[in-house]
Amino acid sequence: MTAAGGDAAAGAAGAEGPAGAAGAEGPAGAAGAEGPAGAVGAEVEGAAGATPGRAVLVVVDMQPVFADPGSPWAAPRFAEALPVVRTLAEQAGADRTVFTRFVAPERPEGAWVAYYADWPFALQPEDAPAYAIVPELADLAAAASVVTATTFGKWGPDLAAHVGPGDTMLLAGVSTDCCVLSTALPAADAGVAVRVVAEACAGADDASHARALDAIRLYAPLADVVDATTAGAILATTTAPPA
């Protein structure tokens, strides 16, 4: 979405939510964005239960609404982040991967009323094709757990059920400056070691992607940014990364 259409956090101009997003980034920042911060009213599918000390991959909102070039919330560099996301998800396996989906509420409330007045196309049913997981990841999502929420940030009880107190949460997806950022910081506040995989994320534009990553680095060692190689090593050892 745009920050005004789906990705607001670090200032978006490009592919999703409230701050308005149009633009995106590549592996090190592909575009896209999503709903408000906090995973209120989220729904979860799949087996939960996290083992302390594991590395858990959370794939944020890799959906057609942010991937389709014809979508008002398209993330131009979505396609560049996609293969990196798939490689990490294959390495993590279904038991250590959680996919999230942004969906529109049936009846927007509060500030969301004005938001959806600006983005009426997004008021689609939860099961609309635009809100599915993209076909390139659908097989992996079908075997993993899926958390669905009407908010940008996905951290909340449903996602927390998959991430144990001693776990490391690797974050990938879109958009870096909205849904990824607004998922990372509440999780870090909750005491989870959060590592955002730069090449596996896409921002509303390159500048917004970079600003979001810089903001996350301010929270080290609770939250930090890693590259895909480091993320793979974390998954291989299933232990928390060094500070």
Backbone hydrogen bonds in HBPLUS format (Angstrom, degrees):
<---DONOR---> <-ACCEPTOR-->    atom                        ^
c    i                          cat <-CA-CA->   ^        H-A-AA   ^      H-
h    n   atom  resd res      DA  || num        DHA   H-A  angle D-A-AA Bond
n    s   type  num  typ     dist DA aas  dist angle  dist       angle   num
A0006-GLY N   A0002-THR O   1.36 MM   4  3.74  96.1  0.83 154.5 138.3     1
A0005-GLY N   A0016-GLU O   2.73 MM  11  4.18 126.0  2.02 108.8 102.9     2
A0034-GLU N   A0006-GLY O   1.75 MM  28  3.51  99.5  1.28 131.1 125.9     3
A0011-GLY N   A0008-ALA O   2.76 MM   3  5.37 162.8  1.79 143.5 148.2     4
A0010-ALA N   A0177-ASP O   2.58 MM 167  4.59 148.8  1.67 129.3 140.3     5
A0020-GLY N   A0017-GLY O   3.01 MM   3  5.66 149.7  2.10 120.8 130.5     6
A0029-GLY N   A0026-GLY O   2.19 MM   3  4.42 152.8  1.25 122.9 129.3     7
A0153-GLY N   A0036-PRO O   2.27 MM 117  5.65 128.3  1.51 110.1 126.1     8
A0039-ALA N   A0155-TRP O   3.07 MM 116  5.33 147.0  2.19 141.2 134.7     9
A0043-GLU N   A0148-THR O   2.60 MM 105  4.97 153.0  1.67 145.9 155.8    10
A0148-THR N   A0043-GLU O   2.60 MM 105  4.97 165.9  1.62 156.0 161.1    11
A0045-GLU N   A0146-VAL O   2.74 MM 101  5.13 153.8  1.81 149.0 158.2    12
A0146-VAL N   A0045-GLU O   2.94 MM 101  5.13 151.9  2.02 133.0 141.9    13
A0049-GLY N   A0161-ALA O   3.12 MM 112  5.93 150.7  2.21 136.5 143.5    14
A0054-ARG N   A0051-THR O   3.13 MM   3  5.92 145.9  2.25 149.9 150.5    15
A0168-THR N   A0054-ARG O   2.89 MM 114  6.38 156.3  1.94 154.9 162.9    16
A0056-VAL N   A0168-THR O   2.82 MM 112  6.17 163.9  1.85 166.6 172.2    17
A0170-LEU N   A0056-VAL O   2.80 MM 114  6.01 160.3  1.84 152.1 158.8    18
A0057-LEU N   A0096-ARG O   2.81 MM  39  6.13 163.0  1.84 171.0 165.9    19
A0098-VAL N   A0057-LEU O   2.85 MM  41  6.28 156.5  1.91 162.1 169.0    20
A0058-VAL N   A0170-LEU O   2.79 MM 112  6.04 171.2  1.80 177.6 177.6    21
A0172-ALA N   A0058-VAL O   3.02 MM 114  6.31 154.3  2.09 164.0 162.8    22
A0059-VAL N   A0098-VAL O   2.80 MM  39  6.18 159.3  1.84 157.8 164.9    23
A0100-THR N   A0059-VAL O   2.87 MM  41  6.18 149.9  1.96 169.2 163.1    24
A0060-VAL N   A0172-ALA O   2.73 MM 112  5.98 178.4  1.73 148.7 148.5    25
A0174-VAL N   A0060-VAL O   3.03 MM 114  5.91 156.2  2.09 153.8 151.0    26
A0061-ASP N   A0100-THR O   3.08 MM  39  5.26 131.0  2.33 110.0 123.7    27
A0063-GLN N   A0061-ASP O   3.00 MM   2  5.47 123.3  2.33 107.4  91.2    28
A0134-VAL N   A0062-MET O   3.00 MM  72  6.14 162.3  2.03 148.3 147.7    29
A0066-PHE N   A0063-GLN O   2.96 MM   3  5.68 154.8  2.03 120.1 127.3    30
A0067-ALA N   A0063-GLN O   3.10 MM   4  6.25 125.5  2.41 135.8 149.6    31
A0068-ASP N   A0064-PRO O   2.83 MM   4  5.35 174.2  1.84 148.3 147.6    32
A0065-VAL N   A0130-ALA O   2.98 MM  65  4.72 142.6  2.13 146.8 135.5    33
A0075-ALA N   A0066-PHE O   2.62 MM   9  5.31 147.1  1.72 146.0 143.8    34
A0071-SER N   A0068-ASP O   2.89 MM   3  5.38 166.6  1.91 121.8 126.3    35
A0074-ALA N   A0071-SER O   2.98 MM   3  4.97 157.7  2.03 117.1 115.0    36
A0078-PHE N   A0075-ALA O   2.95 MM   3  5.26 166.4  1.97 124.2 125.8    37
A0080-GLU N   A0077-ARG O   2.94 MM   3  5.31 138.0  2.12 108.3 120.2    38
A0081-ALA N   A0078-PHE O   3.13 MM   3  5.49 127.5  2.42 105.5 118.0    39
A0082-LEU N   A0078-PHE O   3.10 MM   4  6.27 145.0  2.23 150.2 160.8    40
A0084-VAL N   A0081-ALA O   3.08 MM   3  5.46 123.5  2.41 109.8 124.2    41
A0085-VAL N   A0081-ALA O   3.02 MM   4  6.29 158.0  2.07 157.7 164.8    42
A0086-ARG N   A0082-LEU O   2.97 MM   4  6.27 162.9  2.00 157.2 161.8    43
A0087-THR N   A0083-PRO O   3.03 MM   4  6.16 161.8  2.06 142.4 147.0    44
A0088-LEU N   A0084-VAL O   3.11 MM   4  6.35 163.5  2.14 150.4 154.2    45
A0089-ALA N   A0085-VAL O   2.92 MM   4  6.14 160.2  1.95 154.3 160.2    46
A0090-GLU N   A0086-ARG O   2.87 MM   4  6.07 156.7  1.93 153.7 159.6    47
A0091-GLN N   A0087-THR O   3.06 MM   4  6.28 152.3  2.14 142.7 150.3    48
A0092-ALA N   A0088-LEU O   2.83 MM   4  6.06 158.7  1.87 151.3 157.4    49
A0093-GLY N   A0089-ALA O   2.99 MM   4  6.02 157.8  2.04 145.3 150.6    50
A0096-ARG N   A0093-GLY O   3.14 MM   3  5.68 156.5  2.20 114.6 121.6    51
A0097-THR N   A0094-ALA O   3.48 MM   3  5.24 170.5  2.49 104.0 103.3    52
A0099-PHE N   A0145-SER O   2.85 MM  46  6.23 167.6  1.86 160.4 159.2    53
A0147-VAL N   A0099-PHE O   2.81 MM  48  6.29 157.1  1.86 156.5 163.4    54
A0101-ARG N   A0147-VAL O   2.84 MM  46  6.30 143.7  1.97 152.6 157.9    55
A0149-ALA N   A0101-ARG O   2.99 MM  48  6.35 164.1  2.02 170.5 172.9    56
A0103-VAL N   A0149-ALA O   3.03 MM  46  6.09 148.5  2.14 143.6 148.1    57
A0112-TRP N   A0109-GLU O   3.05 MM   3  5.39 140.9  2.21 140.1 135.2    58
A0113-VAL N   A0110-GLY O   3.11 MM   3  5.92 163.2  2.14 121.0 125.3    59
A0115-TYR N   A0111-ALA O   3.20 MM   4  6.45 155.3  2.26 143.0 150.5    60
A0116-TYR N   A0112-TRP O   2.93 MM   4  6.01 169.5  1.94 148.8 149.8    61
A0117-ALA N   A0113-VAL O   3.04 MM   4  6.20 127.6  2.33 134.2 148.6    62
A0118-ASP N   A0114-ALA O   3.20 MM   4  6.51 137.2  2.40 140.0 149.0    63
A0118-ASP N   A0115-TYR O   3.05 MM   3  5.35 134.0  2.27 100.5 112.4    64
A0119-TRP N   A0115-TYR O   3.14 MM   4  6.47 132.1  2.38 132.5 146.2    65
A0122-ALA N   A0119-TRP O   3.04 MM   3  5.83 155.8  2.10 123.5 129.4    66
A0123-LEU N   A0120-PRO O   3.13 MM   3  5.62 163.9  2.15 115.3 120.2    67
A0124-GLN N   A0122-ALA O   2.70 MM   2  5.46 135.7  1.89 109.6  94.8    68
A0128-ALA N   A0125-PRO O   2.98 MM   3  5.26 161.6  2.01 118.5 119.0    69
A0131-TYR N   A0128-ALA O   2.94 MM   3  5.58 149.9  2.03 120.0 128.1    70
A0132-ALA N   A0129-PRO O   3.15 MM   3  5.25 170.1  2.16 110.2 112.6    71
A0137-LEU N   A0134-VAL O   2.90 MM   3  5.66 162.4  1.93 126.1 131.8    72
A0138-ALA N   A0134-VAL O   3.06 MM   4  5.99 117.7  2.46 142.5 156.6    73
A0138-ALA N   A0135-PRO O   3.26 MM   3  4.86 149.4  2.36  93.4 102.3    74
A0140-LEU N   A0137-LEU O   3.08 MM   3  5.44 120.5  2.45 106.5 120.6    75
A0141-ALA N   A0137-LEU O   2.95 MM   4  6.20 160.4  1.99 158.2 164.7    76
A0142-ALA N   A0138-ALA O   2.91 MM   4  6.02 150.1  2.00 146.2 153.6    77
A0143-ALA N   A0140-LEU O   3.24 MM   3  5.41 135.0  2.46  98.4 109.6    78
A0144-ALA N   A0140-LEU O   3.11 MM   4  6.26 127.1  2.41 138.2 152.6    79
A0144-ALA N   A0141-ALA O   3.16 MM   3  4.94 135.5  2.37  92.5 105.0    80
A0160-ALA N   A0156-GLY O   2.83 MM   4  5.86 165.8  1.85 164.9 169.3    81
A0161-ALA N   A0157-PRO O   3.03 MM   4  6.05 131.9  2.27 137.2 146.6    82
A0162-HIS N   A0159-LEU O   2.95 MM   3  5.60 161.4  1.98 118.8 124.8    83
A0163-VAL N   A0160-ALA O   3.11 MM   3  5.08 156.2  2.17 102.9 110.3    84
A0167-ASP N   A0164-GLY O   2.99 MM   3  5.12 164.6  2.01 113.8 118.2    85
A0169-MET N   A0193-ALA O   2.78 MM  24  6.10 160.1  1.81 162.8 169.6    86
A0195-ARG N   A0169-MET O   2.88 MM  26  6.16 164.4  1.91 156.0 156.5    87
A0171-LEU N   A0195-ARG O   2.88 MM  24  6.17 157.7  1.93 143.6 148.7    88
A0197-VAL N   A0171-LEU O   2.96 MM  26  5.99 174.0  1.97 163.4 164.1    89
A0173-GLY N   A0200-ALA O   2.87 MM  27  6.11 161.3  1.91 135.0 140.9    90
A0202-ALA N   A0173-GLY O   3.14 MM  29  6.47 140.8  2.30 146.6 149.1    91
A0178-CYS N   A0175-SER O   3.09 MM   3  5.38 165.1  2.12 112.2 116.8    92
A0180-VAL N   A0175-SER O   2.98 MM   5  5.76 167.9  2.00 148.8 148.4    93
A0176-THR N   A0202-ALA O   2.85 MM  26  5.53 150.1  1.94 116.2 126.2    94
A0181-LEU N   A0176-THR O   3.16 MM   5  5.84 131.4  2.41 128.7 139.8    95
A0182-SER N   A0178-CYS O   2.83 MM   4  5.89 163.5  1.86 154.8 160.5    96
A0183-THR N   A0180-VAL O   3.17 MM   3  5.18 147.7  2.28  98.5 108.2    97
A0184-ALA N   A0180-VAL O   2.88 MM   4  6.08 155.6  1.94 151.7 159.0    98
A0185-LEU N   A0181-LEU O   3.18 MM   4  6.34 171.0  2.19 160.6 159.2    99
A0188-ALA N   A0184-ALA O   2.95 MM   4  6.20 155.6  2.01 152.0 159.3   100
A0189-ASP N   A0185-LEU O   2.93 MM   4  6.18 156.1  1.99 150.2 156.9   101
A0190-ALA N   A0186-PRO O   3.03 MM   4  6.27 136.1  2.23 136.3 147.6   102
A0190-ALA N   A0187-ALA O   3.04 MM   3  5.00 125.6  2.35  92.7 107.3   103
A0192-VAL N   A0187-ALA O   3.09 MM   5  5.56 163.3  2.12 149.8 145.5   104
A0191-GLY N   A0188-ALA O   2.92 MM   3  5.12 159.5  1.97 108.5 114.4   105
A0194-VAL N   A0222-LEU O   2.91 MM  28  6.27 167.1  1.92 160.9 163.2   106
A0224-ASP N   A0194-VAL O   2.97 MM  30  6.41 142.5  2.11 143.3 154.5   107
A0196-VAL N   A0224-ASP O   2.89 MM  28  6.31 162.8  1.92 158.5 159.4   108
A0226-VAL N   A0196-VAL O   2.90 MM  30  6.04 164.9  1.92 149.5 152.4   109
A0200-ALA N   A0197-VAL O   3.03 MM   3  5.41 141.6  2.18 110.9 122.4   110
A0198-ALA N   A0226-VAL O   3.00 MM  28  6.24 155.1  2.06 170.3 176.3   111
A0201-CYS N   A0198-ALA O   3.20 MM   3  5.50 161.3  2.24 114.9 116.0   112
A0209-HIS N   A0205-ASP O   2.92 MM   4  6.11 160.4  1.96 157.2 163.2   113
A0210-ALA N   A0206-ASP O   2.98 MM   4  6.19 162.8  2.01 149.4 153.6   114
A0211-ARG N   A0207-ALA O   2.91 MM   4  6.15 158.1  1.95 148.8 155.0   115
A0212-ALA N   A0208-SER O   2.93 MM   4  6.09 157.3  1.98 147.7 153.6   116
A0213-LEU N   A0209-HIS O   3.03 MM   4  6.33 161.0  2.07 151.0 155.9   117
A0214-ASP N   A0210-ALA O   2.93 MM   4  6.15 155.1  1.99 147.0 154.4   118
A0215-ALA N   A0211-ARG O   2.90 MM   4  6.15 152.0  1.98 145.6 153.3   119
A0216-ILE N   A0212-ALA O   2.97 MM   4  6.28 156.5  2.03 150.1 156.1   120
A0217-ARG N   A0213-LEU O   3.00 MM   4  6.27 154.2  2.07 147.5 154.2   121
A0218-LEU N   A0215-ALA O   3.14 MM   3  5.35 139.7  2.31 100.5 111.6   122
A0219-TYR N   A0216-ILE O   2.97 MM   3  5.61 160.0  2.02 118.2 124.4   123
A0220-ALA N   A0217-ARG O   3.17 MM   3  5.42 169.4  2.18 113.7 115.0   124
A0222-LEU N   A0219-TYR O   2.90 MM   3  5.70 121.8  2.25 144.9 141.0   125
A0223-ALA N   A0219-TYR O   3.20 MM   4  5.16 160.8  2.24 103.6 109.4   126
A0231-ALA N   A0227-ASP O   2.97 MM   4  6.25 158.1  2.02 151.9 159.0   127
A0232-GLY N   A0228-ALA O   2.90 MM   4  6.11 153.5  1.97 145.0 151.5   128
A0233-ALA N   A0229-THR O   3.07 MM   4  6.39 149.8  2.17 142.7 150.7   129
A0234-ILE N   A0230-THR O   2.91 MM   4  6.23 151.4  1.99 149.8 157.9   130
A0235-LEU N   A0231-ALA O   2.96 MM   4  6.26 160.2  2.00 151.0 156.0   131
A0236-ALA N   A0232-GLY O   2.94 MM   4  6.13 147.3  2.05 140.9 150.4   132
A0237-THR N   A0233-ALA O   3.06 MM   4  6.27 146.2  2.18 144.7 152.0   133
A0238-THR N   A0234-ILE O   2.77 MM   4  5.66 141.3  1.91 147.1 158.7   134
